[in-house]
Amino acid sequence: MEDIIGREIAGDLHIGRSRNDIDITLYCMALSERVLQLMEWICNFEVLLQSSRENNDTVMPDYTYNQRAQPTILNYFSSPFNGIVINTYKAV
């Protein structure tokens, strides 16, 4: 468009649109950014769940008051975090 009518006029084309048109465009842009961010978080959470499943037998030291306590498994360590996220997802 700029090549046809020139930069001065093409730069002001948005002026011909209503406030509602511009508002909904900005809303859709912001919403798409949030959806992409949510998709990234879901992918990261899926990686955490997969890691939790794969490390079901991985033994690691547990700590109490910054001192080593009895051994535990990695799955046991990460399962409370997974439960919190799942409960939050169900609540939303």
PDB file of N, CA, C and O in Angstrom, chain B, residues numbered from 101:
ATOM      1  N   MET B 101       0.827  -1.178   0.000  1.00  0.00           N
ATOM      2  CA  MET B 101       0.000   0.000   0.000  1.00  0.00           C
ATOM      3  C   MET B 101       0.874   1.246   0.000  1.00  0.00           C
ATOM      4  O   MET B 101       0.584   2.230  -0.679  1.00  0.00           O
ATOM      5  N   GLU B 102       1.949   1.181   0.775  1.00  0.00           N
ATOM      6  CA  GLU B 102       2.839   2.334   0.872  1.00  0.00           C
ATOM      7  C   GLU B 102       3.450   2.674  -0.485  1.00  0.00           C
ATOM      8  O   GLU B 102       3.646   3.847  -0.803  1.00  0.00           O
ATOM      9  N   ASP B 103       3.752   1.647  -1.287  1.00  0.00           N
ATOM     10  CA  ASP B 103       4.329   1.884  -2.616  1.00  0.00           C
ATOM     11  C   ASP B 103       3.335   2.584  -3.539  1.00  0.00           C
ATOM     12  O   ASP B 103       3.732   3.356  -4.411  1.00  0.00           O
ATOM     13  N   ILE B 104       2.055   2.317  -3.351  1.00  0.00           N
ATOM     14  CA  ILE B 104       1.033   2.868  -4.242  1.00  0.00           C
ATOM     15  C   ILE B 104       0.656   4.296  -3.865  1.00  0.00           C
ATOM     16  O   ILE B 104       0.624   5.178  -4.722  1.00  0.00           O
ATOM     17  N   ILE B 105       0.369   4.527  -2.571  1.00  0.00           N
ATOM     18  CA  ILE B 105      -0.155   5.843  -2.168  1.00  0.00           C
ATOM     19  C   ILE B 105       0.860   6.718  -1.445  1.00  0.00           C
ATOM     20  O   ILE B 105       0.573   7.879  -1.151  1.00  0.00           O
ATOM     21  N   GLY B 106       2.029   6.185  -1.157  1.00  0.00           N
ATOM     22  CA  GLY B 106       3.059   6.976  -0.494  1.00  0.00           C
ATOM     23  C   GLY B 106       3.083   6.755   1.008  1.00  0.00           C
ATOM     24  O   GLY B 106       2.079   6.384   1.618  1.00  0.00           O
ATOM     25  N   ARG B 107       4.253   6.990   1.592  1.00  0.00           N
ATOM     26  CA  ARG B 107       4.462   6.734   3.019  1.00  0.00           C
ATOM     27  C   ARG B 107       3.633   7.663   3.909  1.00  0.00           C
ATOM     28  O   ARG B 107       3.132   7.228   4.946  1.00  0.00           O
ATOM     29  N   GLU B 108       3.483   8.907   3.534  1.00  0.00           N
ATOM     30  CA  GLU B 108       2.756   9.862   4.375  1.00  0.00           C
ATOM     31  C   GLU B 108       1.308   9.436   4.572  1.00  0.00           C
ATOM     32  O   GLU B 108       0.792   9.488   5.688  1.00  0.00           O
ATOM     33  N   ILE B 109       0.656   9.018   3.506  1.00  0.00           N
ATOM     34  CA  ILE B 109      -0.753   8.627   3.613  1.00  0.00           C
ATOM     35  C   ILE B 109      -0.880   7.222   4.195  1.00  0.00           C
ATOM     36  O   ILE B 109      -1.734   6.986   5.050  1.00  0.00           O
ATOM     37  N   ALA B 110      -0.046   6.292   3.748  1.00  0.00           N
ATOM     38  CA  ALA B 110      -0.126   4.909   4.234  1.00  0.00           C
ATOM     39  C   ALA B 110       0.172   4.836   5.726  1.00  0.00           C
ATOM     40  O   ALA B 110      -0.367   3.975   6.423  1.00  0.00           O
ATOM     41  N   GLY B 111       1.016   5.720   6.218  1.00  0.00           N
ATOM     42  CA  GLY B 111       1.330   5.730   7.643  1.00  0.00           C
ATOM     43  C   GLY B 111       0.156   6.140   8.504  1.00  0.00           C
ATOM     44  O   GLY B 111       0.150   5.863   9.703  1.00  0.00           O
ATOM     45  N   ASP B 112      -0.845   6.796   7.921  1.00  0.00           N
ATOM     46  CA  ASP B 112      -2.008   7.254   8.669  1.00  0.00           C
ATOM     47  C   ASP B 112      -3.269   6.444   8.367  1.00  0.00           C
ATOM     48  O   ASP B 112      -4.373   6.888   8.685  1.00  0.00           O
ATOM     49  N   LEU B 113      -3.125   5.277   7.765  1.00  0.00           N
ATOM     50  CA  LEU B 113      -4.307   4.487   7.410  1.00  0.00           C
ATOM     51  C   LEU B 113      -5.115   4.060   8.631  1.00  0.00           C
ATOM     52  O   LEU B 113      -6.336   3.930   8.545  1.00  0.00           O
ATOM     53  N   HIS B 114      -4.458   3.843   9.758  1.00  0.00           N
ATOM     54  CA  HIS B 114      -5.194   3.426  10.956  1.00  0.00           C
ATOM     55  C   HIS B 114      -6.181   4.490  11.426  1.00  0.00           C
ATOM     56  O   HIS B 114      -7.114   4.172  12.163  1.00  0.00           O
ATOM     57  N   ILE B 115      -6.002   5.720  11.026  1.00  0.00           N
ATOM     58  CA  ILE B 115      -6.904   6.799  11.438  1.00  0.00           C
ATOM     59  C   ILE B 115      -8.308   6.555  10.902  1.00  0.00           C
ATOM     60  O   ILE B 115      -9.282   6.987  11.520  1.00  0.00           O
ATOM     61  N   GLY B 116      -8.435   5.872   9.770  1.00  0.00           N
ATOM     62  CA  GLY B 116      -9.741   5.589   9.193  1.00  0.00           C
ATOM     63  C   GLY B 116     -10.505   4.503   9.923  1.00  0.00           C
ATOM     64  O   GLY B 116     -11.643   4.212   9.558  1.00  0.00           O
ATOM     65  N   ARG B 117      -9.921   3.899  10.936  1.00  0.00           N
ATOM     66  CA  ARG B 117     -10.589   2.834  11.681  1.00  0.00           C
ATOM     67  C   ARG B 117     -11.200   3.400  12.956  1.00  0.00           C
ATOM     68  O   ARG B 117     -10.749   4.407  13.501  1.00  0.00           O
ATOM     69  N   SER B 118     -12.240   2.715  13.407  1.00  0.00           N
ATOM     70  CA  SER B 118     -12.906   3.172  14.633  1.00  0.00           C
ATOM     71  C   SER B 118     -12.094   2.774  15.860  1.00  0.00           C
ATOM     72  O   SER B 118     -11.199   1.932  15.791  1.00  0.00           O
ATOM     73  N   ARG B 119     -12.424   3.387  16.958  1.00  0.00           N
ATOM     74  CA  ARG B 119     -11.778   3.072  18.233  1.00  0.00           C
ATOM     75  C   ARG B 119     -12.009   1.614  18.593  1.00  0.00           C
ATOM     76  O   ARG B 119     -11.109   0.950  19.108  1.00  0.00           O
ATOM     77  N   ASN B 120     -13.214   1.109  18.325  1.00  0.00           N
ATOM     78  CA  ASN B 120     -13.526  -0.283  18.638  1.00  0.00           C
ATOM     79  C   ASN B 120     -12.686  -1.247  17.805  1.00  0.00           C
ATOM     80  O   ASN B 120     -12.266  -2.292  18.301  1.00  0.00           O
ATOM     81  N   ASP B 121     -12.440  -0.900  16.539  1.00  0.00           N
ATOM     82  CA  ASP B 121     -11.586  -1.745  15.701  1.00  0.00           C
ATOM     83  C   ASP B 121     -10.178  -1.834  16.275  1.00  0.00           C
ATOM     84  O   ASP B 121      -9.588  -2.913  16.338  1.00  0.00           O
ATOM     85  N   ILE B 122      -9.656  -0.708  16.684  1.00  0.00           N
ATOM     86  CA  ILE B 122      -8.304  -0.684  17.238  1.00  0.00           C
ATOM     87  C   ILE B 122      -8.270  -1.409  18.577  1.00  0.00           C
ATOM     88  O   ILE B 122      -7.320  -2.140  18.858  1.00  0.00           O
ATOM     89  N   ASP B 123      -9.296  -1.218  19.408  1.00  0.00           N
ATOM     90  CA  ASP B 123      -9.352  -1.888  20.707  1.00  0.00           C
ATOM     91  C   ASP B 123      -9.368  -3.401  20.553  1.00  0.00           C
ATOM     92  O   ASP B 123      -8.624  -4.100  21.241  1.00  0.00           O
ATOM     93  N   ILE B 124     -10.207  -3.917  19.660  1.00  0.00           N
ATOM     94  CA  ILE B 124     -10.297  -5.366  19.500  1.00  0.00           C
ATOM     95  C   ILE B 124      -9.014  -5.926  18.903  1.00  0.00           C
ATOM     96  O   ILE B 124      -8.624  -7.050  19.219  1.00  0.00           O
ATOM     97  N   THR B 125      -8.359  -5.161  18.048  1.00  0.00           N
ATOM     98  CA  THR B 125      -7.078  -5.600  17.487  1.00  0.00           C
ATOM     99  C   THR B 125      -6.027  -5.712  18.586  1.00  0.00           C
ATOM    100  O   THR B 125      -5.301  -6.704  18.655  1.00  0.00           O
ATOM    101  N   LEU B 126      -5.946  -4.705  19.437  1.00  0.00           N
ATOM    102  CA  LEU B 126      -4.989  -4.742  20.545  1.00  0.00           C
ATOM    103  C   LEU B 126      -5.319  -5.862  21.519  1.00  0.00           C
ATOM    104  O   LEU B 126      -4.419  -6.523  22.037  1.00  0.00           O
ATOM    105  N   TYR B 127      -6.615  -6.079  21.771  1.00  0.00           N
ATOM    106  CA  TYR B 127      -7.042  -7.156  22.661  1.00  0.00           C
ATOM    107  C   TYR B 127      -6.615  -8.513  22.096  1.00  0.00           C
ATOM    108  O   TYR B 127      -6.094  -9.354  22.828  1.00  0.00           O
ATOM    109  N   CYS B 128      -6.833  -8.723  20.807  1.00  0.00           N
ATOM    110  CA  CYS B 128      -6.458  -9.993  20.177  1.00  0.00           C
ATOM    111  C   CYS B 128      -4.945 -10.199  20.201  1.00  0.00           C
ATOM    112  O   CYS B 128      -4.469 -11.320  20.387  1.00  0.00           O
ATOM    113  N   MET B 129      -4.199  -9.127  20.013  1.00  0.00           N
ATOM    114  CA  MET B 129      -2.742  -9.239  20.065  1.00  0.00           C
ATOM    115  C   MET B 129      -2.282  -9.633  21.470  1.00  0.00           C
ATOM    116  O   MET B 129      -1.428 -10.505  21.626  1.00  0.00           O
ATOM    117  N   ALA B 130      -2.849  -8.990  22.483  1.00  0.00           N
ATOM    118  CA  ALA B 130      -2.483  -9.311  23.863  1.00  0.00           C
ATOM    119  C   ALA B 130      -2.914 -10.728  24.215  1.00  0.00           C
ATOM    120  O   ALA B 130      -2.180 -11.453  24.888  1.00  0.00           O
ATOM    121  N   LEU B 131      -4.094 -11.124  23.766  1.00  0.00           N
ATOM    122  CA  LEU B 131      -4.590 -12.465  24.052  1.00  0.00           C
ATOM    123  C   LEU B 131      -3.709 -13.523  23.401  1.00  0.00           C
ATOM    124  O   LEU B 131      -3.422 -14.551  24.014  1.00  0.00           O
ATOM    125  N   SER B 132      -3.279 -13.285  22.176  1.00  0.00           N
ATOM    126  CA  SER B 132      -2.433 -14.267  21.502  1.00  0.00           C
ATOM    127  C   SER B 132      -1.092 -14.412  22.215  1.00  0.00           C
ATOM    128  O   SER B 132      -0.546 -15.513  22.282  1.00  0.00           O
ATOM    129  N   GLU B 133      -0.556 -13.320  22.747  1.00  0.00           N
ATOM    130  CA  GLU B 133       0.684 -13.402  23.519  1.00  0.00           C
ATOM    131  C   GLU B 133       0.482 -14.243  24.775  1.00  0.00           C
ATOM    132  O   GLU B 133       1.341 -15.049  25.133  1.00  0.00           O
ATOM    133  N   ARG B 134      -0.654 -14.052  25.441  1.00  0.00           N
ATOM    134  CA  ARG B 134      -0.937 -14.832  26.653  1.00  0.00           C
ATOM    135  C   ARG B 134      -1.127 -16.310  26.333  1.00  0.00           C
ATOM    136  O   ARG B 134      -0.669 -17.173  27.082  1.00  0.00           O
ATOM    137  N   VAL B 135      -1.795 -16.602  25.231  1.00  0.00           N
ATOM    138  CA  VAL B 135      -2.014 -17.997  24.837  1.00  0.00           C
ATOM    139  C   VAL B 135      -0.680 -18.668  24.526  1.00  0.00           C
ATOM    140  O   VAL B 135      -0.459 -19.816  24.912  1.00  0.00           O
ATOM    141  N   LEU B 136       0.205 -17.966  23.835  1.00  0.00           N
ATOM    142  CA  LEU B 136       1.525 -18.523  23.547  1.00  0.00           C
ATOM    143  C   LEU B 136       2.305 -18.780  24.833  1.00  0.00           C
ATOM    144  O   LEU B 136       2.993 -19.794  24.955  1.00  0.00           O
ATOM    145  N   GLN B 137       2.198 -17.862  25.787  1.00  0.00           N
ATOM    146  CA  GLN B 137       2.875 -18.044  27.068  1.00  0.00           C
ATOM    147  C   GLN B 137       2.292 -19.244  27.812  1.00  0.00           C
ATOM    148  O   GLN B 137       3.034 -20.030  28.401  1.00  0.00           O
ATOM    149  N   LEU B 138       0.973 -19.387  27.787  1.00  0.00           N
ATOM    150  CA  LEU B 138       0.324 -20.524  28.429  1.00  0.00           C
ATOM    151  C   LEU B 138       0.752 -21.832  27.779  1.00  0.00           C
ATOM    152  O   LEU B 138       0.997 -22.817  28.475  1.00  0.00           O
ATOM    153  N   MET B 139       0.845 -21.851  26.458  1.00  0.00           N
ATOM    154  CA  MET B 139       1.285 -23.055  25.759  1.00  0.00           C
ATOM    155  C   MET B 139       2.713 -23.425  26.153  1.00  0.00           C
ATOM    156  O   MET B 139       3.035 -24.605  26.293  1.00  0.00           O
ATOM    157  N   GLU B 140       3.563 -22.426  26.330  1.00  0.00           N
ATOM    158  CA  GLU B 140       4.935 -22.687  26.766  1.00  0.00           C
ATOM    159  C   GLU B 140       4.947 -23.285  28.170  1.00  0.00           C
ATOM    160  O   GLU B 140       5.690 -24.227  28.442  1.00  0.00           O
ATOM    161  N   TRP B 141       4.122 -22.735  29.060  1.00  0.00           N
ATOM    162  CA  TRP B 141       4.041 -23.272  30.423  1.00  0.00           C
ATOM    163  C   TRP B 141       3.530 -24.704  30.420  1.00  0.00           C
ATOM    164  O   TRP B 141       4.028 -25.541  31.173  1.00  0.00           O
ATOM    165  N   ILE B 142       2.543 -24.996  29.581  1.00  0.00           N
ATOM    166  CA  ILE B 142       2.003 -26.355  29.499  1.00  0.00           C
ATOM    167  C   ILE B 142       3.082 -27.318  29.011  1.00  0.00           C
ATOM    168  O   ILE B 142       3.211 -28.425  29.535  1.00  0.00           O
ATOM    169  N   CYS B 143       3.847 -26.906  28.019  1.00  0.00           N
ATOM    170  CA  CYS B 143       4.939 -27.756  27.525  1.00  0.00           C
ATOM    171  C   CYS B 143       5.965 -28.010  28.622  1.00  0.00           C
ATOM    172  O   CYS B 143       6.437 -29.136  28.783  1.00  0.00           O
ATOM    173  N   ASN B 144       6.311 -26.974  29.374  1.00  0.00           N
ATOM    174  CA  ASN B 144       7.259 -27.140  30.478  1.00  0.00           C
ATOM    175  C   ASN B 144       6.698 -28.065  31.545  1.00  0.00           C
ATOM    176  O   ASN B 144       7.431 -28.876  32.111  1.00  0.00           O
ATOM    177  N   PHE B 145       5.413 -27.954  31.823  1.00  0.00           N
ATOM    178  CA  PHE B 145       4.791 -28.819  32.825  1.00  0.00           C
ATOM    179  C   PHE B 145       4.762 -30.261  32.339  1.00  0.00           C
ATOM    180  O   PHE B 145       4.965 -31.185  33.126  1.00  0.00           O
ATOM    181  N   GLU B 146       4.511 -30.462  31.046  1.00  0.00           N
ATOM    182  CA  GLU B 146       4.531 -31.816  30.497  1.00  0.00           C
ATOM    183  C   GLU B 146       5.919 -32.433  30.631  1.00  0.00           C
ATOM    184  O   GLU B 146       6.046 -33.628  30.898  1.00  0.00           O
ATOM    185  N   VAL B 147       6.956 -31.623  30.446  1.00  0.00           N
ATOM    186  CA  VAL B 147       8.326 -32.109  30.634  1.00  0.00           C
ATOM    187  C   VAL B 147       8.534 -32.512  32.088  1.00  0.00           C
ATOM    188  O   VAL B 147       9.154 -33.539  32.362  1.00  0.00           O
ATOM    189  N   LEU B 148       8.025 -31.719  33.016  1.00  0.00           N
ATOM    190  CA  LEU B 148       8.137 -32.044  34.440  1.00  0.00           C
ATOM    191  C   LEU B 148       7.409 -33.342  34.765  1.00  0.00           C
ATOM    192  O   LEU B 148       7.934 -34.181  35.496  1.00  0.00           O
ATOM    193  N   LEU B 149       6.202 -33.512  34.225  1.00  0.00           N
ATOM    194  CA  LEU B 149       5.458 -34.748  34.461  1.00  0.00           C
ATOM    195  C   LEU B 149       6.190 -35.951  33.877  1.00  0.00           C
ATOM    196  O   LEU B 149       6.282 -36.997  34.520  1.00  0.00           O
ATOM    197  N   GLN B 150       6.706 -35.804  32.670  1.00  0.00           N
ATOM    198  CA  GLN B 150       7.441 -36.900  32.033  1.00  0.00           C
ATOM    199  C   GLN B 150       8.680 -37.252  32.843  1.00  0.00           C
ATOM    200  O   GLN B 150       8.985 -38.429  33.038  1.00  0.00           O
ATOM    201  N   SER B 151       9.387 -36.245  33.311  1.00  0.00           N
ATOM    202  CA  SER B 151      10.567 -36.480  34.141  1.00  0.00           C
ATOM    203  C   SER B 151      10.185 -37.190  35.431  1.00  0.00           C
ATOM    204  O   SER B 151      10.907 -38.068  35.903  1.00  0.00           O
ATOM    205  N   SER B 152       9.056 -36.811  35.992  1.00  0.00           N
ATOM    206  CA  SER B 152       8.579 -37.449  37.215  1.00  0.00           C
ATOM    207  C   SER B 152       8.266 -38.923  36.967  1.00  0.00           C
ATOM    208  O   SER B 152       8.586 -39.777  37.794  1.00  0.00           O
ATOM    209  N   ARG B 153       7.640 -39.219  35.827  1.00  0.00           N
ATOM    210  CA  ARG B 153       7.326 -40.617  35.492  1.00  0.00           C
ATOM    211  C   ARG B 153       8.599 -41.432  35.252  1.00  0.00           C
ATOM    212  O   ARG B 153       8.710 -42.572  35.703  1.00  0.00           O
ATOM    213  N   GLU B 154       9.555 -40.836  34.541  1.00  0.00           N
ATOM    214  CA  GLU B 154      10.784 -41.558  34.203  1.00  0.00           C
ATOM    215  C   GLU B 154      11.663 -41.798  35.426  1.00  0.00           C
ATOM    216  O   GLU B 154      12.394 -42.787  35.471  1.00  0.00           O
ATOM    217  N   ASN B 155      11.604 -40.924  36.401  1.00  0.00           N
ATOM    218  CA  ASN B 155      12.464 -41.036  37.579  1.00  0.00           C
ATOM    219  C   ASN B 155      11.725 -41.622  38.771  1.00  0.00           C
ATOM    220  O   ASN B 155      11.960 -41.238  39.917  1.00  0.00           O
ATOM    221  N   ASN B 156      10.840 -42.544  38.488  1.00  0.00           N
ATOM    222  CA  ASN B 156      10.056 -43.162  39.552  1.00  0.00           C
ATOM    223  C   ASN B 156      10.933 -43.975  40.501  1.00  0.00           C
ATOM    224  O   ASN B 156      10.590 -44.144  41.671  1.00  0.00           O
ATOM    225  N   ASP B 157      12.064 -44.480  40.003  1.00  0.00           N
ATOM    226  CA  ASP B 157      12.953 -45.300  40.835  1.00  0.00           C
ATOM    227  C   ASP B 157      14.261 -44.594  41.174  1.00  0.00           C
ATOM    228  O   ASP B 157      15.161 -45.208  41.747  1.00  0.00           O
ATOM    229  N   THR B 158      14.378 -43.326  40.831  1.00  0.00           N
ATOM    230  CA  THR B 158      15.616 -42.593  41.089  1.00  0.00           C
ATOM    231  C   THR B 158      15.673 -42.176  42.554  1.00  0.00           C
ATOM    232  O   THR B 158      14.836 -41.413  43.037  1.00  0.00           O
ATOM    233  N   VAL B 159      16.678 -42.695  43.242  1.00  0.00           N
ATOM    234  CA  VAL B 159      16.830 -42.410  44.673  1.00  0.00           C
ATOM    235  C   VAL B 159      17.641 -41.130  44.831  1.00  0.00           C
ATOM    236  O   VAL B 159      18.626 -40.905  44.126  1.00  0.00           O
ATOM    237  N   MET B 160      17.207 -40.302  45.766  1.00  0.00           N
ATOM    238  CA  MET B 160      17.921 -39.056  46.058  1.00  0.00           C
ATOM    239  C   MET B 160      17.859 -38.799  47.558  1.00  0.00           C
ATOM    240  O   MET B 160      16.943 -39.279  48.226  1.00  0.00           O
ATOM    241  N   PRO B 161      18.809 -38.057  48.095  1.00  0.00           N
ATOM    242  CA  PRO B 161      18.761 -37.768  49.531  1.00  0.00           C
ATOM    243  C   PRO B 161      17.690 -36.725  49.833  1.00  0.00           C
ATOM    244  O   PRO B 161      17.505 -35.767  49.082  1.00  0.00           O
ATOM    245  N   ASP B 162      17.008 -36.923  50.916  1.00  0.00           N
ATOM    246  CA  ASP B 162      16.041 -35.936  51.389  1.00  0.00           C
ATOM    247  C   ASP B 162      16.717 -35.141  52.502  1.00  0.00           C
ATOM    248  O   ASP B 162      17.631 -35.635  53.161  1.00  0.00           O
ATOM    249  N   TYR B 163      16.268 -33.930  52.701  1.00  0.00           N
ATOM    250  CA  TYR B 163      16.894 -33.062  53.693  1.00  0.00           C
ATOM    251  C   TYR B 163      15.871 -32.599  54.716  1.00  0.00           C
ATOM    252  O   TYR B 163      14.725 -32.300  54.380  1.00  0.00           O
ATOM    253  N   THR B 164      16.299 -32.547  55.963  1.00  0.00           N
ATOM    254  CA  THR B 164      15.503 -31.983  57.041  1.00  0.00           C
ATOM    255  C   THR B 164      16.390 -30.986  57.773  1.00  0.00           C
ATOM    256  O   THR B 164      17.462 -31.341  58.264  1.00  0.00           O
ATOM    257  N   TYR B 165      15.950 -29.763  57.841  1.00  0.00           N
ATOM    258  CA  TYR B 165      16.733 -28.697  58.473  1.00  0.00           C
ATOM    259  C   TYR B 165      18.147 -28.634  57.897  1.00  0.00           C
ATOM    260  O   TYR B 165      19.128 -28.525  58.633  1.00  0.00           O
ATOM    261  N   ASN B 166      18.233 -28.706  56.567  1.00  0.00           N
ATOM    262  CA  ASN B 166      19.497 -28.631  55.828  1.00  0.00           C
ATOM    263  C   ASN B 166      20.474 -29.749  56.163  1.00  0.00           C
ATOM    264  O   ASN B 166      21.678 -29.607  55.949  1.00  0.00           O
ATOM    265  N   GLN B 167      19.968 -30.850  56.682  1.00  0.00           N
ATOM    266  CA  GLN B 167      20.800 -32.019  56.937  1.00  0.00           C
ATOM    267  C   GLN B 167      20.188 -33.202  56.204  1.00  0.00           C
ATOM    268  O   GLN B 167      18.969 -33.330  56.100  1.00  0.00           O
ATOM    269  N   ARG B 168      21.062 -34.060  55.701  1.00  0.00           N
ATOM    270  CA  ARG B 168      20.553 -35.225  54.993  1.00  0.00           C
ATOM    271  C   ARG B 168      19.720 -36.087  55.927  1.00  0.00           C
ATOM    272  O   ARG B 168      20.090 -36.352  57.071  1.00  0.00           O
ATOM    273  N   ALA B 169      18.586 -36.512  55.396  1.00  0.00           N
ATOM    274  CA  ALA B 169      17.692 -37.384  56.156  1.00  0.00           C
ATOM    275  C   ALA B 169      17.589 -38.710  55.394  1.00  0.00           C
ATOM    276  O   ALA B 169      18.525 -39.108  54.702  1.00  0.00           O
ATOM    277  N   GLN B 170      16.463 -39.376  55.525  1.00  0.00           N
ATOM    278  CA  GLN B 170      16.314 -40.671  54.853  1.00  0.00           C
ATOM    279  C   GLN B 170      16.228 -40.483  53.341  1.00  0.00           C
ATOM    280  O   GLN B 170      15.798 -39.427  52.875  1.00  0.00           O
ATOM    281  N   PRO B 171      16.628 -41.486  52.574  1.00  0.00           N
ATOM    282  CA  PRO B 171      16.540 -41.388  51.118  1.00  0.00           C
ATOM    283  C   PRO B 171      15.085 -41.349  50.657  1.00  0.00           C
ATOM    284  O   PRO B 171      14.193 -41.881  51.319  1.00  0.00           O
ATOM    285  N   THR B 172      14.869 -40.723  49.535  1.00  0.00           N
ATOM    286  CA  THR B 172      13.537 -40.663  48.945  1.00  0.00           C
ATOM    287  C   THR B 172      13.687 -40.831  47.434  1.00  0.00           C
ATOM    288  O   THR B 172      14.804 -40.907  46.924  1.00  0.00           O
ATOM    289  N   ILE B 173      12.582 -40.886  46.733  1.00  0.00           N
ATOM    290  CA  ILE B 173      12.657 -40.974  45.274  1.00  0.00           C
ATOM    291  C   ILE B 173      12.279 -39.624  44.678  1.00  0.00           C
ATOM    292  O   ILE B 173      11.511 -38.863  45.266  1.00  0.00           O
ATOM    293  N   LEU B 174      12.825 -39.346  43.516  1.00  0.00           N
ATOM    294  CA  LEU B 174      12.604 -38.060  42.867  1.00  0.00           C
ATOM    295  C   LEU B 174      11.128 -37.823  42.582  1.00  0.00           C
ATOM    296  O   LEU B 174      10.651 -36.694  42.689  1.00  0.00           O
ATOM    297  N   ASN B 175      10.410 -38.863  42.224  1.00  0.00           N
ATOM    298  CA  ASN B 175       8.980 -38.757  41.951  1.00  0.00           C
ATOM    299  C   ASN B 175       8.228 -38.263  43.190  1.00  0.00           C
ATOM    300  O   ASN B 175       7.315 -37.445  43.075  1.00  0.00           O
ATOM    301  N   TYR B 176       8.596 -38.745  44.345  1.00  0.00           N
ATOM    302  CA  TYR B 176       7.945 -38.321  45.586  1.00  0.00           C
ATOM    303  C   TYR B 176       8.206 -36.840  45.856  1.00  0.00           C
ATOM    304  O   TYR B 176       7.340 -36.135  46.374  1.00  0.00           O
ATOM    305  N   PHE B 177       9.396 -36.377  45.505  1.00  0.00           N
ATOM    306  CA  PHE B 177       9.761 -34.981  45.722  1.00  0.00           C
ATOM    307  C   PHE B 177       8.958 -34.047  44.826  1.00  0.00           C
ATOM    308  O   PHE B 177       8.546 -32.975  45.270  1.00  0.00           O
ATOM    309  N   SER B 178       8.728 -34.434  43.568  1.00  0.00           N
ATOM    310  CA  SER B 178       8.055 -33.537  42.625  1.00  0.00           C
ATOM    311  C   SER B 178       6.541 -33.688  42.618  1.00  0.00           C
ATOM    312  O   SER B 178       5.853 -32.815  42.090  1.00  0.00           O
ATOM    313  N   SER B 179       5.998 -34.753  43.180  1.00  0.00           N
ATOM    314  CA  SER B 179       4.549 -34.982  43.100  1.00  0.00           C
ATOM    315  C   SER B 179       3.704 -33.902  43.781  1.00  0.00           C
ATOM    316  O   SER B 179       2.634 -33.592  43.256  1.00  0.00           O
ATOM    317  N   PRO B 180       4.101 -33.309  44.902  1.00  0.00           N
ATOM    318  CA  PRO B 180       3.260 -32.239  45.471  1.00  0.00           C
ATOM    319  C   PRO B 180       3.112 -31.038  44.542  1.00  0.00           C
ATOM    320  O   PRO B 180       2.041 -30.434  44.474  1.00  0.00           O
ATOM    321  N   PHE B 181       4.184 -30.688  43.823  1.00  0.00           N
ATOM    322  CA  PHE B 181       4.109 -29.564  42.889  1.00  0.00           C
ATOM    323  C   PHE B 181       3.150 -29.879  41.754  1.00  0.00           C
ATOM    324  O   PHE B 181       2.377 -29.021  41.328  1.00  0.00           O
ATOM    325  N   ASN B 182       3.201 -31.112  41.267  1.00  0.00           N
ATOM    326  CA  ASN B 182       2.293 -31.519  40.197  1.00  0.00           C
ATOM    327  C   ASN B 182       0.845 -31.445  40.670  1.00  0.00           C
ATOM    328  O   ASN B 182      -0.029 -30.996  39.929  1.00  0.00           O
ATOM    329  N   GLY B 183       0.591 -31.880  41.891  1.00  0.00           N
ATOM    330  CA  GLY B 183      -0.764 -31.842  42.436  1.00  0.00           C
ATOM    331  C   GLY B 183      -1.294 -30.427  42.582  1.00  0.00           C
ATOM    332  O   GLY B 183      -2.471 -30.175  42.322  1.00  0.00           O
ATOM    333  N   ILE B 184      -0.444 -29.509  42.992  1.00  0.00           N
ATOM    334  CA  ILE B 184      -0.859 -28.111  43.136  1.00  0.00           C
ATOM    335  C   ILE B 184      -1.276 -27.546  41.788  1.00  0.00           C
ATOM    336  O   ILE B 184      -2.306 -26.882  41.681  1.00  0.00           O
ATOM    337  N   VAL B 185      -0.484 -27.808  40.769  1.00  0.00           N
ATOM    338  CA  VAL B 185      -0.802 -27.290  39.437  1.00  0.00           C
ATOM    339  C   VAL B 185      -2.086 -27.916  38.910  1.00  0.00           C
ATOM    340  O   VAL B 185      -2.918 -27.221  38.327  1.00  0.00           O
ATOM    341  N   ILE B 186      -2.256 -29.208  39.107  1.00  0.00           N
ATOM    342  CA  ILE B 186      -3.471 -29.886  38.631  1.00  0.00           C
ATOM    343  C   ILE B 186      -4.699 -29.347  39.353  1.00  0.00           C
ATOM    344  O   ILE B 186      -5.725 -29.109  38.715  1.00  0.00           O
ATOM    345  N   ASN B 187      -4.623 -29.149  40.660  1.00  0.00           N
ATOM    346  CA  ASN B 187      -5.761 -28.602  41.411  1.00  0.00           C
ATOM    347  C   ASN B 187      -6.086 -27.178  40.972  1.00  0.00           C
ATOM    348  O   ASN B 187      -7.257 -26.812  40.875  1.00  0.00           O
ATOM    349  N   THR B 188      -5.067 -26.378  40.709  1.00  0.00           N
ATOM    350  CA  THR B 188      -5.296 -25.018  40.220  1.00  0.00           C
ATOM    351  C   THR B 188      -5.961 -25.047  38.856  1.00  0.00           C
ATOM    352  O   THR B 188      -6.872 -24.266  38.584  1.00  0.00           O
ATOM    353  N   TYR B 189      -5.502 -25.953  37.997  1.00  0.00           N
ATOM    354  CA  TYR B 189      -6.098 -26.092  36.662  1.00  0.00           C
ATOM    355  C   TYR B 189      -7.575 -26.465  36.768  1.00  0.00           C
ATOM    356  O   TYR B 189      -8.404 -25.915  36.043  1.00  0.00           O
ATOM    357  N   LYS B 190      -7.907 -27.386  37.655  1.00  0.00           N
ATOM    358  CA  LYS B 190      -9.309 -27.795  37.827  1.00  0.00           C
ATOM    359  C   LYS B 190     -10.152 -26.645  38.372  1.00  0.00           C
ATOM    360  O   LYS B 190     -11.317 -26.498  38.000  1.00  0.00           O
ATOM    361  N   ALA B 191      -9.573 -25.834  39.245  1.00  0.00           N
ATOM    362  CA  ALA B 191     -10.315 -24.716  39.829  1.00  0.00           C
ATOM    363  C   ALA B 191     -10.615 -23.635  38.797  1.00  0.00           C
ATOM    364  O   ALA B 191     -11.652 -22.975  38.861  1.00  0.00           O
ATOM    365  N   VAL B 192      -9.712 -23.463  37.859  1.00  0.00           N
ATOM    366  CA  VAL B 192      -9.908 -22.439  36.827  1.00  0.00           C
ATOM    367  C   VAL B 192     -10.914 -22.952  35.839  1.00  0.00           C
ATOM    368  O   VAL B 192     -11.241 -22.259  34.875  1.00  0.00           O
TER     369      VAL B 192
END
